[in-house]
Amino acid sequence: MVLGAAAAAEDVRQYVENPFVIALDIPAPTDSAGGLIAADLDGDGRRDYLITVPGHVAAYGHDGQRLWVRQVPVQVGGSSESHGLPGHHGPGVTAGDIDGDGTTEVLFLTRDGFLRVLTGRTGKDKWQARIPSPEGTERWEHLVLADFRGMGDRDLLLQATNKQGYRMGRFVAAFALEELARGRVKPLWQRDDFLACAHNGARVADLDGDGRDEVLGGTILSCTGRIITRIPLRGHIDSIFVDDVRPDLPGLEVVALEEGGGNRVFLYGIEGLIWESHYNHQEPQNAALGEFDPGRPGLEIWCRSRYDTHQKPWVFSSTGEVISHYEMDRVAPKDWTAKGVEVIHTIDWTGRRTRLASAKARHESGDVCIFDPISGKFIKRFPEQADRLYVADVAGDGREEILVLRAGSCASITTRSLARGNAPSPWAKAHYRKSKLTWNYYSP
């Protein structure tokens, strides 16, 4: 289902129904394995729906029509520390024009050790490669399209966890996709000491604007695999984000949340650590990053807190100061679950500069909301039975819609306001689009 924004431009045809519901002919989610992304698969300039559940990869057009469904052992799963990446709600699939032919390919890893490449429009096999994973791993588990050579997204980052003990994605390798298509599986570079997130896979972004991507975790790796930055982590990383948090500094910055070791939040970049901060050493666990208070310079960082019930969120400024804190019970509707919210996405709901947050009821197939991260005030509540939550501009009007997976259907929820602001769409930013392809429960 899609909840979304109404068309402001004549060439944007908004869904008549709100929510717009797509009937799915794949099994419903039964646990936390699998997710969804939005990408233009058929070349019509509109984002389509790409959905995974164990054993299935499915594509549906912008109009809700089935494009294709493949029964394949796609690499998706639950707890990454127990079963490997991509972790809870991780879609395990990506999409892009990887060979410059003007059409979109769909890529995913399989549990039997293959990289599969399909034609986005038809779902037909284009090529596949068996890529040996490092000693001490089961298989490659997480994939990210990247630009390591300045040639566009023609490269692939693969990541794997250790198969014994508490699993962490310390194994990473970069490959040229055209070489893999020819059956040549020698990596451009590889490492076995990447300081990874505990619960989700690596992300990539061009931090310094040189036209090549860096690899983001507790360590930042250069496009050649060299360690640029390593944060002084004592616990482990729960989630990670990237954006221009400090416009007064060159390039983009990375935000990482620590569990244990002080329960800190780190802001860092190419030049190293910018700041670390905490709020009474409470565990932040989940976050949302965005322009929540336009009166302040830079972006704000909302942290949910770890409490199993009665969450107590707080917000950092771009310089690491706590500027807001509150009890979720006091700001949520009286009948909202005491467990709070989960899968928190920053959302451009209005097209204006100020961003909001979207989330679902925690630990249940439940309602969806939009709230103000600074005050916690609930702006909208949508009765739902959401198992997955994703945010994307599928209408194409520059604002974002809420995409919900539930038993038997996908729904899109949109605002019906015709008046939109003139702030640039976040989807115009390459790092934002890439983050939307590598999300999971902990790092939406």
C-alpha positions as a Markdown table, in Angstrom:
| # | Residue | x | y | z |
|---|---|---|---|---|
| 1 | Met | 0.0 | 0.0 | 0.0 |
| 2 | Val | 1.2 | 3.5 | -0.7 |
| 3 | Leu | 0.3 | 6.6 | 1.2 |
| 4 | Gly | 1.4 | 9.6 | -0.7 |
| 5 | Ala | 1.3 | 13.2 | -1.9 |
| 6 | Ala | -1.1 | 14.6 | -4.5 |
| 7 | Ala | 0.2 | 15.8 | -7.8 |
| 8 | Ala | 1.4 | 19.4 | -8.0 |
| 9 | Ala | 2.6 | 19.2 | -11.6 |
| 10 | Glu | 0.4 | 18.4 | -14.6 |
| 11 | Asp | 2.7 | 15.5 | -15.7 |
| 12 | Val | 2.5 | 13.8 | -12.3 |
| 13 | Arg | -0.5 | 11.5 | -12.2 |
| 14 | Gln | -1.3 | 10.8 | -8.6 |
| 15 | Tyr | -3.1 | 7.7 | -7.5 |
| 16 | Val | -6.9 | 8.2 | -7.4 |
| 17 | Glu | -7.2 | 5.9 | -4.4 |
| 18 | Asn | -5.6 | 6.7 | -1.1 |
| 19 | Pro | -4.2 | 4.4 | 0.0 |
| 20 | Phe | -3.4 | 2.8 | -3.4 |
| 21 | Val | -3.4 | -0.9 | -2.8 |
| 22 | Ile | -1.5 | -3.5 | -4.8 |
| 23 | Ala | -2.6 | -7.1 | -4.4 |
| 24 | Leu | 0.5 | -9.3 | -4.1 |
| 25 | Asp | 0.7 | -12.9 | -5.4 |
| 26 | Ile | 3.7 | -13.8 | -3.2 |
| 27 | Pro | 3.6 | -15.2 | 0.4 |
| 28 | Ala | 3.0 | -12.7 | 3.1 |
| 29 | Pro | 5.8 | -11.9 | 5.5 |
| 30 | Thr | 5.8 | -14.4 | 8.4 |
| 31 | Asp | 8.9 | -13.1 | 10.2 |
| 32 | Ser | 11.3 | -10.2 | 9.7 |
| 33 | Ala | 13.0 | -11.6 | 6.5 |
| 34 | Gly | 12.6 | -9.5 | 3.4 |
| 35 | Gly | 11.6 | -6.0 | 2.5 |
| 36 | Leu | 11.0 | -3.6 | -0.4 |
| 37 | Ile | 12.6 | -0.9 | -2.4 |
| 38 | Ala | 11.3 | 1.5 | -5.1 |
| 39 | Ala | 13.1 | 1.9 | -8.5 |
| 40 | Asp | 12.2 | 2.5 | -12.1 |
| 41 | Leu | 12.3 | -1.0 | -13.5 |
| 42 | Asp | 10.4 | -0.5 | -16.8 |
| 43 | Gly | 12.0 | 2.7 | -18.0 |
| 44 | Asp | 8.8 | 4.9 | -17.9 |
| 45 | Gly | 10.4 | 7.4 | -15.5 |
| 46 | Arg | 8.3 | 6.3 | -12.5 |
| 47 | Arg | 9.4 | 4.3 | -9.6 |
| 48 | Asp | 8.1 | 0.7 | -9.3 |
| 49 | Tyr | 7.9 | -1.7 | -6.4 |
| 50 | Leu | 10.5 | -4.4 | -5.8 |
| 51 | Ile | 9.6 | -6.8 | -3.0 |
| 52 | Thr | 11.3 | -9.7 | -1.3 |
| 53 | Val | 10.2 | -12.5 | 1.0 |
| 54 | Pro | 12.0 | -15.8 | 1.6 |
| 55 | Gly | 12.0 | -17.7 | -1.7 |
| 56 | His | 10.6 | -14.9 | -3.8 |
| 57 | Val | 11.6 | -11.7 | -5.6 |
| 58 | Ala | 8.6 | -9.8 | -7.1 |
| 59 | Ala | 8.2 | -6.6 | -9.2 |
| 60 | Tyr | 5.1 | -4.6 | -9.6 |
| 61 | Gly | 4.7 | -1.5 | -11.8 |
| 62 | His | 3.9 | 2.0 | -10.7 |
| 63 | Asp | 0.3 | 1.2 | -11.8 |
| 64 | Gly | 0.2 | -1.8 | -9.5 |
| 65 | Gln | 0.3 | -4.4 | -12.3 |
| 66 | Arg | 2.5 | -7.4 | -11.8 |
| 67 | Leu | 5.7 | -7.1 | -13.9 |
| 68 | Trp | 7.2 | -10.5 | -12.8 |
| 69 | Val | 7.7 | -12.8 | -9.9 |
| 70 | Arg | 10.7 | -15.1 | -9.5 |
| 71 | Gln | 10.9 | -18.1 | -7.1 |
| 72 | Val | 14.6 | -18.0 | -6.0 |
| 73 | Pro | 16.5 | -18.5 | -2.8 |
| 74 | Val | 17.2 | -14.8 | -2.3 |
| 75 | Gln | 19.5 | -14.0 | 0.6 |
| 76 | Val | 17.2 | -12.4 | 3.2 |
| 77 | Gly | 16.8 | -13.2 | 6.9 |
| 78 | Gly | 16.2 | -12.0 | 10.4 |
| 79 | Ser | 18.8 | -11.3 | 13.0 |
| 80 | Ser | 22.1 | -10.5 | 11.2 |
| 81 | Glu | 24.1 | -11.3 | 14.3 |
| 82 | Ser | 22.7 | -14.8 | 14.3 |
| 83 | His | 21.9 | -15.5 | 10.7 |
| 84 | Gly | 23.9 | -13.0 | 8.7 |
| 85 | Leu | 23.1 | -10.0 | 6.6 |
| 86 | Pro | 21.0 | -8.2 | 5.4 |
| 87 | Gly | 19.2 | -8.3 | 8.7 |
| 88 | His | 15.7 | -7.6 | 9.9 |
| 89 | His | 13.5 | -6.1 | 7.0 |
| 90 | Gly | 16.6 | -5.9 | 4.7 |
| 91 | Pro | 15.3 | -6.2 | 1.1 |
| 92 | Gly | 18.4 | -8.1 | -0.1 |
| 93 | Val | 17.9 | -6.7 | -3.6 |
| 94 | Thr | 19.1 | -3.7 | -5.5 |
| 95 | Ala | 18.5 | -2.1 | -8.9 |
| 96 | Gly | 20.3 | 0.2 | -11.3 |
| 97 | Asp | 21.7 | 0.6 | -14.8 |
| 98 | Ile | 24.9 | -1.3 | -14.3 |
| 99 | Asp | 26.1 | -1.5 | -17.9 |
| 100 | Gly | 25.1 | 1.8 | -19.4 |
| 101 | Asp | 22.5 | 0.4 | -21.8 |
| 102 | Gly | 19.8 | 2.7 | -20.5 |
| 103 | Thr | 17.8 | 0.0 | -18.8 |
| 104 | Thr | 17.6 | -1.1 | -15.2 |
| 105 | Glu | 19.0 | -4.4 | -13.9 |
| 106 | Val | 17.9 | -6.1 | -10.6 |
| 107 | Leu | 20.7 | -7.7 | -8.6 |
| 108 | Phe | 20.5 | -10.0 | -5.6 |
| 109 | Leu | 22.5 | -12.7 | -3.8 |
| 110 | Thr | 21.2 | -16.2 | -3.3 |
| 111 | Arg | 21.6 | -18.6 | -0.4 |
| 112 | Asp | 23.4 | -21.1 | -2.7 |
| 113 | Gly | 26.2 | -18.6 | -3.3 |
| 114 | Phe | 25.3 | -16.8 | -6.6 |
| 115 | Leu | 25.0 | -13.2 | -7.7 |
| 116 | Arg | 22.0 | -13.1 | -9.9 |
| 117 | Val | 21.4 | -10.3 | -12.4 |
| 118 | Leu | 17.9 | -9.9 | -14.0 |
| 119 | Thr | 16.4 | -7.5 | -16.5 |
| 120 | Gly | 14.3 | -5.1 | -14.6 |
| 121 | Arg | 11.5 | -4.9 | -17.0 |
| 122 | Thr | 10.9 | -8.7 | -17.5 |
| 123 | Gly | 12.7 | -10.4 | -14.6 |
| 124 | Lys | 14.5 | -12.6 | -17.1 |
| 125 | Asp | 18.0 | -13.8 | -16.2 |
| 126 | Lys | 20.8 | -11.6 | -17.7 |
| 127 | Trp | 23.8 | -13.3 | -16.1 |
| 128 | Gln | 25.0 | -14.8 | -12.9 |
| 129 | Ala | 28.3 | -15.4 | -11.2 |
| 130 | Arg | 29.4 | -17.6 | -8.3 |
| 131 | Ile | 31.8 | -15.4 | -6.3 |
| 132 | Pro | 33.8 | -17.3 | -3.6 |
| 133 | Ser | 33.5 | -15.8 | -0.2 |
| 134 | Pro | 36.4 | -15.4 | 2.3 |
| 135 | Glu | 37.5 | -18.2 | 4.6 |
| 136 | Gly | 35.4 | -18.3 | 7.8 |
| 137 | Thr | 32.2 | -17.1 | 6.1 |
| 138 | Glu | 29.2 | -19.0 | 4.7 |
| 139 | Arg | 28.6 | -16.8 | 1.7 |
| 140 | Trp | 28.4 | -13.2 | 0.5 |
| 141 | Glu | 25.3 | -11.8 | 2.2 |
| 142 | His | 24.9 | -8.1 | 1.4 |
| 143 | Leu | 25.4 | -6.2 | -1.9 |
| 144 | Val | 25.6 | -2.5 | -2.7 |
| 145 | Leu | 25.9 | -0.8 | -6.1 |
| 146 | Ala | 28.8 | 1.6 | -6.0 |
| 147 | Asp | 31.1 | 3.9 | -8.0 |
| 148 | Phe | 34.6 | 3.1 | -7.0 |
| 149 | Arg | 36.3 | 3.9 | -10.3 |
| 150 | Gly | 34.5 | 7.1 | -11.3 |
| 151 | Met | 32.6 | 5.3 | -14.1 |
| 152 | Gly | 29.1 | 5.5 | -12.5 |
| 153 | Asp | 27.5 | 2.7 | -10.6 |
| 154 | Arg | 29.4 | -0.1 | -12.4 |
| 155 | Asp | 30.9 | -1.6 | -9.3 |
| 156 | Leu | 29.7 | -3.8 | -6.5 |
| 157 | Leu | 30.5 | -4.0 | -2.8 |
| 158 | Leu | 29.9 | -7.4 | -1.2 |
| 159 | Gln | 29.9 | -8.0 | 2.5 |
| 160 | Ala | 29.8 | -11.1 | 4.7 |
| 161 | Thr | 29.8 | -12.0 | 8.4 |
| 162 | Asn | 31.8 | -14.6 | 10.2 |
| 163 | Lys | 29.9 | -17.9 | 10.3 |
| 164 | Gln | 30.9 | -18.8 | 13.9 |
| 165 | Gly | 29.9 | -16.8 | 17.0 |
| 166 | Tyr | 28.4 | -13.3 | 17.1 |
| 167 | Arg | 28.2 | -12.5 | 13.4 |
| 168 | Met | 29.7 | -9.2 | 12.2 |
| 169 | Gly | 30.1 | -8.0 | 8.6 |
| 170 | Arg | 33.9 | -7.4 | 8.8 |
| 171 | Phe | 34.5 | -9.0 | 5.4 |
| 172 | Val | 34.1 | -6.6 | 2.4 |
| 173 | Ala | 35.3 | -6.7 | -1.2 |
| 174 | Ala | 34.8 | -4.5 | -4.3 |
| 175 | Phe | 34.2 | -5.9 | -7.8 |
| 176 | Ala | 33.9 | -4.4 | -11.3 |
| 177 | Leu | 30.6 | -5.6 | -12.6 |
| 178 | Glu | 31.7 | -6.0 | -16.2 |
| 179 | Glu | 34.4 | -8.3 | -15.0 |
| 180 | Leu | 31.9 | -10.4 | -13.0 |
| 181 | Ala | 29.7 | -10.6 | -16.1 |
| 182 | Arg | 32.6 | -12.2 | -17.9 |
| 183 | Gly | 33.2 | -14.7 | -15.1 |
| 184 | Arg | 36.2 | -13.0 | -13.7 |
| 185 | Val | 35.8 | -12.9 | -10.0 |
| 186 | Lys | 39.0 | -11.2 | -8.9 |
| 187 | Pro | 38.1 | -8.3 | -6.6 |
| 188 | Leu | 39.4 | -4.8 | -7.1 |
| 189 | Trp | 40.2 | -4.9 | -3.4 |
| 190 | Gln | 39.1 | -6.7 | -0.2 |
| 191 | Arg | 39.4 | -6.4 | 3.6 |
| 192 | Asp | 38.7 | -8.6 | 6.6 |
| 193 | Asp | 38.8 | -5.9 | 9.2 |
| 194 | Phe | 35.9 | -3.6 | 8.4 |
| 195 | Leu | 34.3 | -2.1 | 11.5 |
| 196 | Ala | 30.7 | -3.0 | 10.6 |
| 197 | Cys | 27.3 | -2.3 | 12.1 |
| 198 | Ala | 26.1 | -5.1 | 14.3 |
| 199 | His | 22.7 | -5.3 | 12.8 |
| 200 | Asn | 22.9 | -4.0 | 9.2 |
| 201 | Gly | 25.1 | -3.9 | 6.2 |
| 202 | Ala | 27.5 | -1.3 | 4.9 |
| 203 | Arg | 26.4 | 1.8 | 3.0 |
| 204 | Val | 28.3 | 3.9 | 0.4 |
| 205 | Ala | 28.4 | 7.6 | -0.5 |
| 206 | Asp | 30.7 | 10.0 | -2.1 |
| 207 | Leu | 31.7 | 11.9 | 1.0 |
| 208 | Asp | 34.2 | 14.3 | -0.5 |
| 209 | Gly | 32.7 | 15.0 | -3.9 |
| 210 | Asp | 35.5 | 13.4 | -5.9 |
| 211 | Gly | 33.1 | 11.3 | -8.0 |
| 212 | Arg | 33.9 | 8.1 | -6.2 |
| 213 | Asp | 32.2 | 6.4 | -3.3 |
| 214 | Glu | 33.5 | 5.6 | 0.2 |
| 215 | Val | 32.3 | 2.6 | 2.2 |
| 216 | Leu | 30.6 | 3.6 | 5.5 |
| 217 | Gly | 30.8 | 1.8 | 8.8 |
| 218 | Gly | 32.7 | 2.4 | 12.0 |
| 219 | Thr | 35.6 | 2.7 | 9.6 |
| 220 | Ile | 35.3 | 4.7 | 6.4 |
| 221 | Leu | 37.1 | 3.0 | 3.5 |
| 222 | Ser | 38.3 | 4.9 | 0.4 |
| 223 | Cys | 37.4 | 3.9 | -3.1 |
| 224 | Thr | 40.5 | 1.7 | -3.1 |
| 225 | Gly | 39.7 | 0.0 | 0.2 |
| 226 | Arg | 42.1 | 2.1 | 2.4 |
| 227 | Ile | 41.0 | 3.0 | 5.9 |
| 228 | Ile | 40.4 | 6.7 | 6.1 |
| 229 | Thr | 38.7 | 7.1 | 9.4 |
| 230 | Arg | 38.0 | 4.8 | 12.4 |
| 231 | Ile | 35.8 | 6.0 | 15.3 |
| 232 | Pro | 36.8 | 5.2 | 18.9 |
| 233 | Leu | 34.1 | 2.6 | 19.4 |
| 234 | Arg | 33.9 | 0.6 | 22.6 |
| 235 | Gly | 30.6 | -1.1 | 22.1 |
| 236 | His | 29.1 | -1.9 | 18.7 |
| 237 | Ile | 27.2 | 0.2 | 16.1 |
| 238 | Asp | 23.4 | -0.2 | 16.0 |
| 239 | Ser | 22.7 | 2.0 | 13.0 |
| 240 | Ile | 24.3 | 4.4 | 10.6 |
| 241 | Phe | 23.3 | 7.3 | 8.4 |
| 242 | Val | 24.9 | 9.8 | 6.0 |
| 243 | Asp | 24.0 | 13.3 | 4.9 |
| 244 | Asp | 25.2 | 16.9 | 5.0 |
| 245 | Val | 24.7 | 17.3 | 8.7 |
| 246 | Arg | 27.2 | 20.2 | 9.0 |
| 247 | Pro | 26.9 | 22.5 | 5.9 |
| 248 | Asp | 29.7 | 24.6 | 7.4 |
| 249 | Leu | 32.1 | 21.7 | 6.8 |
| 250 | Pro | 33.1 | 20.3 | 3.4 |
| 251 | Gly | 31.5 | 17.2 | 2.2 |
| 252 | Leu | 29.0 | 14.8 | 3.8 |
| 253 | Glu | 29.1 | 13.4 | 7.4 |
| 254 | Val | 28.3 | 10.0 | 8.8 |
| 255 | Val | 26.2 | 9.4 | 12.0 |
| 256 | Ala | 26.6 | 6.2 | 13.9 |
| 257 | Leu | 24.8 | 5.0 | 17.1 |
| 258 | Glu | 26.7 | 3.0 | 19.7 |
| 259 | Glu | 25.3 | 0.3 | 21.9 |
| 260 | Gly | 27.4 | -0.2 | 25.0 |
| 261 | Gly | 30.7 | 1.5 | 25.7 |
| 262 | Gly | 29.0 | 4.8 | 26.7 |
| 263 | Asn | 26.0 | 4.6 | 24.3 |
| 264 | Arg | 27.4 | 7.5 | 22.3 |
| 265 | Val | 26.4 | 9.1 | 19.0 |
| 266 | Phe | 29.3 | 9.9 | 16.6 |
| 267 | Leu | 29.5 | 12.4 | 13.8 |
| 268 | Tyr | 32.5 | 11.9 | 11.6 |
| 269 | Gly | 33.7 | 12.2 | 8.0 |
| 270 | Ile | 36.7 | 12.1 | 5.7 |
| 271 | Glu | 38.8 | 14.2 | 8.1 |
| 272 | Gly | 38.0 | 12.1 | 11.2 |
| 273 | Leu | 35.8 | 12.4 | 14.2 |
| 274 | Ile | 33.8 | 15.7 | 14.5 |
| 275 | Trp | 32.1 | 15.0 | 17.8 |
| 276 | Glu | 30.8 | 12.3 | 20.0 |
| 277 | Ser | 27.9 | 12.9 | 22.4 |
| 278 | His | 25.4 | 11.1 | 24.7 |
| 279 | Tyr | 22.3 | 11.8 | 26.6 |
| 280 | Asn | 22.8 | 10.5 | 30.2 |
| 281 | His | 24.5 | 7.5 | 28.6 |
| 282 | Gln | 21.1 | 6.1 | 27.5 |
| 283 | Glu | 21.3 | 3.8 | 24.5 |
| 284 | Pro | 20.1 | 5.6 | 21.4 |
| 285 | Gln | 19.4 | 2.4 | 19.3 |
| 286 | Asn | 17.4 | 3.9 | 16.5 |
| 287 | Ala | 17.6 | 7.3 | 14.8 |
| 288 | Ala | 16.2 | 9.7 | 12.2 |
| 289 | Leu | 18.3 | 12.3 | 10.6 |
| 290 | Gly | 16.9 | 15.5 | 9.0 |
| 291 | Glu | 16.1 | 19.2 | 8.9 |
| 292 | Phe | 13.7 | 19.0 | 11.8 |
| 293 | Asp | 14.3 | 22.5 | 13.1 |
| 294 | Pro | 15.0 | 25.0 | 10.3 |
| 295 | Gly | 15.9 | 27.6 | 12.8 |
| 296 | Arg | 19.1 | 25.8 | 13.7 |
| 297 | Pro | 22.1 | 25.3 | 11.5 |
| 298 | Gly | 22.6 | 21.9 | 10.0 |
| 299 | Leu | 20.6 | 18.8 | 10.5 |
| 300 | Glu | 19.2 | 17.3 | 13.7 |
| 301 | Ile | 19.6 | 13.7 | 15.0 |
| 302 | Trp | 16.5 | 12.1 | 16.6 |
| 303 | Cys | 17.3 | 9.1 | 18.9 |
| 304 | Arg | 14.5 | 6.8 | 20.0 |
| 305 | Ser | 15.9 | 5.2 | 23.2 |
| 306 | Arg | 16.1 | 1.5 | 24.0 |
| 307 | Tyr | 13.3 | 1.0 | 26.5 |
| 308 | Asp | 11.1 | -2.0 | 25.8 |
| 309 | Thr | 8.1 | 0.2 | 26.8 |
| 310 | His | 7.6 | 3.9 | 27.5 |
| 311 | Gln | 10.2 | 5.2 | 25.1 |
| 312 | Lys | 12.0 | 8.5 | 25.9 |
| 313 | Pro | 13.4 | 10.0 | 22.7 |
| 314 | Trp | 15.8 | 12.9 | 22.5 |
| 315 | Val | 17.3 | 15.1 | 19.8 |
| 316 | Phe | 20.8 | 16.3 | 19.1 |
| 317 | Ser | 21.7 | 19.4 | 17.2 |
| 318 | Ser | 24.3 | 19.3 | 14.4 |
| 319 | Thr | 26.9 | 20.2 | 17.0 |
| 320 | Gly | 26.0 | 17.4 | 19.5 |
| 321 | Glu | 23.9 | 19.3 | 22.0 |
| 322 | Val | 20.7 | 17.8 | 23.3 |
| 323 | Ile | 17.9 | 20.2 | 22.2 |
| 324 | Ser | 14.8 | 18.2 | 23.0 |
| 325 | His | 13.7 | 15.2 | 25.0 |
| 326 | Tyr | 10.3 | 13.8 | 25.9 |
| 327 | Glu | 8.3 | 10.7 | 26.9 |
| 328 | Met | 6.6 | 9.0 | 23.9 |
| 329 | Asp | 3.6 | 8.1 | 26.2 |
| 330 | Arg | 2.8 | 11.8 | 26.7 |
| 331 | Val | 2.8 | 12.7 | 23.0 |
| 332 | Ala | 1.4 | 9.6 | 21.3 |
| 333 | Pro | -2.3 | 8.9 | 21.0 |
| 334 | Lys | -3.7 | 7.3 | 24.2 |
| 335 | Asp | -4.4 | 4.0 | 22.5 |
| 336 | Trp | -1.0 | 3.8 | 20.8 |
| 337 | Thr | 1.1 | 0.8 | 22.0 |
| 338 | Ala | 3.2 | 1.4 | 25.1 |
| 339 | Lys | 6.1 | -0.2 | 23.1 |
| 340 | Gly | 6.4 | 3.0 | 21.0 |
| 341 | Val | 7.5 | 3.2 | 17.4 |
| 342 | Glu | 9.9 | 1.4 | 15.1 |
| 343 | Val | 11.3 | 1.5 | 11.6 |
| 344 | Ile | 11.6 | 5.3 | 11.8 |
| 345 | His | 12.1 | 7.0 | 8.5 |
| 346 | Thr | 12.7 | 10.7 | 7.9 |
| 347 | Ile | 10.0 | 11.8 | 5.4 |
| 348 | Asp | 9.5 | 14.7 | 3.0 |
| 349 | Trp | 5.7 | 14.7 | 3.4 |
| 350 | Thr | 5.1 | 18.4 | 2.4 |
| 351 | Gly | 7.8 | 19.4 | 0.0 |
| 352 | Arg | 8.8 | 22.1 | 2.4 |
| 353 | Arg | 12.2 | 22.5 | 4.2 |
| 354 | Thr | 11.0 | 21.0 | 7.5 |
| 355 | Arg | 11.1 | 17.3 | 7.6 |
| 356 | Leu | 9.0 | 14.9 | 9.7 |
| 357 | Ala | 9.3 | 11.3 | 10.7 |
| 358 | Ser | 7.2 | 8.3 | 9.8 |
| 359 | Ala | 7.1 | 5.1 | 11.8 |
| 360 | Lys | 5.0 | 2.0 | 12.6 |
| 361 | Ala | 3.7 | 0.6 | 15.9 |
| 362 | Arg | 6.5 | -1.4 | 17.5 |
| 363 | His | 6.6 | -5.2 | 17.6 |
| 364 | Glu | 3.2 | -5.7 | 15.9 |
| 365 | Ser | 1.4 | -5.6 | 12.6 |
| 366 | Gly | 0.1 | -2.2 | 13.4 |
| 367 | Asp | -0.7 | 1.4 | 12.6 |
| 368 | Val | 1.5 | 3.9 | 10.9 |
| 369 | Cys | 2.1 | 7.5 | 11.9 |
| 370 | Ile | 3.8 | 10.7 | 11.0 |
| 371 | Phe | 5.2 | 12.8 | 13.9 |
| 372 | Asp | 7.3 | 15.8 | 14.6 |
| 373 | Pro | 10.7 | 14.6 | 15.9 |
| 374 | Ile | 11.4 | 17.8 | 17.9 |
| 375 | Ser | 8.2 | 17.7 | 20.0 |
| 376 | Gly | 7.0 | 14.2 | 19.4 |
| 377 | Lys | 3.6 | 15.4 | 18.3 |
| 378 | Phe | 1.7 | 13.0 | 16.1 |
| 379 | Ile | 0.7 | 14.8 | 12.9 |
| 380 | Lys | -1.1 | 11.9 | 11.2 |
| 381 | Arg | -2.2 | 8.4 | 12.1 |
| 382 | Phe | -3.2 | 5.7 | 9.6 |
| 383 | Pro | -5.0 | 2.6 | 10.7 |
| 384 | Glu | -2.9 | -0.2 | 9.3 |
| 385 | Gln | -1.6 | -3.7 | 9.8 |
| 386 | Ala | 1.9 | -2.9 | 8.6 |
| 387 | Asp | 4.6 | -5.5 | 8.6 |
| 388 | Arg | 7.1 | -3.4 | 6.7 |
| 389 | Leu | 7.4 | 0.4 | 6.3 |
| 390 | Tyr | 9.3 | 2.2 | 3.6 |
| 391 | Val | 9.4 | 5.8 | 2.4 |
| 392 | Ala | 9.9 | 6.9 | -1.2 |
| 393 | Asp | 8.7 | 9.4 | -3.8 |
| 394 | Val | 6.7 | 7.1 | -6.0 |
| 395 | Ala | 4.3 | 9.7 | -7.2 |
| 396 | Gly | 7.1 | 11.8 | -8.7 |
| 397 | Asp | 6.0 | 15.2 | -7.4 |
| 398 | Gly | 9.0 | 15.6 | -5.2 |
| 399 | Arg | 7.3 | 14.6 | -1.9 |
| 400 | Glu | 7.5 | 11.2 | -0.3 |
| 401 | Glu | 4.8 | 8.6 | 0.2 |
| 402 | Ile | 4.6 | 5.9 | 2.9 |
| 403 | Leu | 4.8 | 2.3 | 1.5 |
| 404 | Val | 3.4 | -0.4 | 3.7 |
| 405 | Leu | 3.7 | -4.2 | 3.3 |
| 406 | Arg | 1.0 | -6.2 | 5.0 |
| 407 | Ala | -0.5 | -9.7 | 4.5 |
| 408 | Gly | -1.3 | -10.1 | 0.8 |
| 409 | Ser | -0.8 | -6.5 | -0.3 |
| 410 | Cys | 1.4 | -3.4 | -0.6 |
| 411 | Ala | -0.1 | 0.0 | 0.0 |
| 412 | Ser | 0.9 | 3.5 | -0.7 |
| 413 | Ile | -0.3 | 6.3 | 1.5 |
| 414 | Thr | -0.2 | 9.9 | 0.3 |
| 415 | Thr | -1.0 | 13.4 | 1.5 |
| 416 | Arg | -3.8 | 15.0 | -0.4 |
| 417 | Ser | -2.5 | 18.6 | -0.1 |
| 418 | Leu | -2.1 | 20.2 | -3.6 |
| 419 | Ala | 0.1 | 22.9 | -2.1 |
| 420 | Arg | 3.7 | 21.8 | -1.9 |
| 421 | Gly | 6.8 | 23.7 | -0.9 |
| 422 | Asn | 9.7 | 24.4 | -3.2 |
| 423 | Ala | 12.4 | 22.6 | -1.2 |
| 424 | Pro | 14.6 | 20.3 | -3.3 |
| 425 | Ser | 13.6 | 16.6 | -3.2 |
| 426 | Pro | 15.9 | 14.5 | -1.2 |
| 427 | Trp | 15.8 | 12.0 | -4.1 |
| 428 | Ala | 17.9 | 14.4 | -6.1 |
| 429 | Lys | 20.8 | 13.5 | -3.9 |
| 430 | Ala | 22.8 | 10.4 | -4.9 |
| 431 | His | 23.7 | 9.5 | -1.3 |
| 432 | Tyr | 20.0 | 9.5 | -0.4 |
| 433 | Arg | 19.0 | 7.3 | -3.3 |
| 434 | Lys | 21.8 | 4.9 | -2.4 |
| 435 | Ser | 20.8 | 4.8 | 1.2 |
| 436 | Lys | 17.3 | 3.9 | 0.2 |
| 437 | Leu | 18.6 | 0.8 | -1.5 |
| 438 | Thr | 20.6 | -0.4 | 1.6 |
| 439 | Trp | 18.1 | 0.1 | 4.4 |
| 440 | Asn | 16.8 | -2.3 | 7.1 |
| 441 | Tyr | 15.0 | -2.2 | 10.4 |
| 442 | Tyr | 17.9 | -0.5 | 12.3 |
| 443 | Ser | 19.0 | 1.9 | 9.5 |
| 444 | Pro | 16.0 | 3.0 | 7.4 |
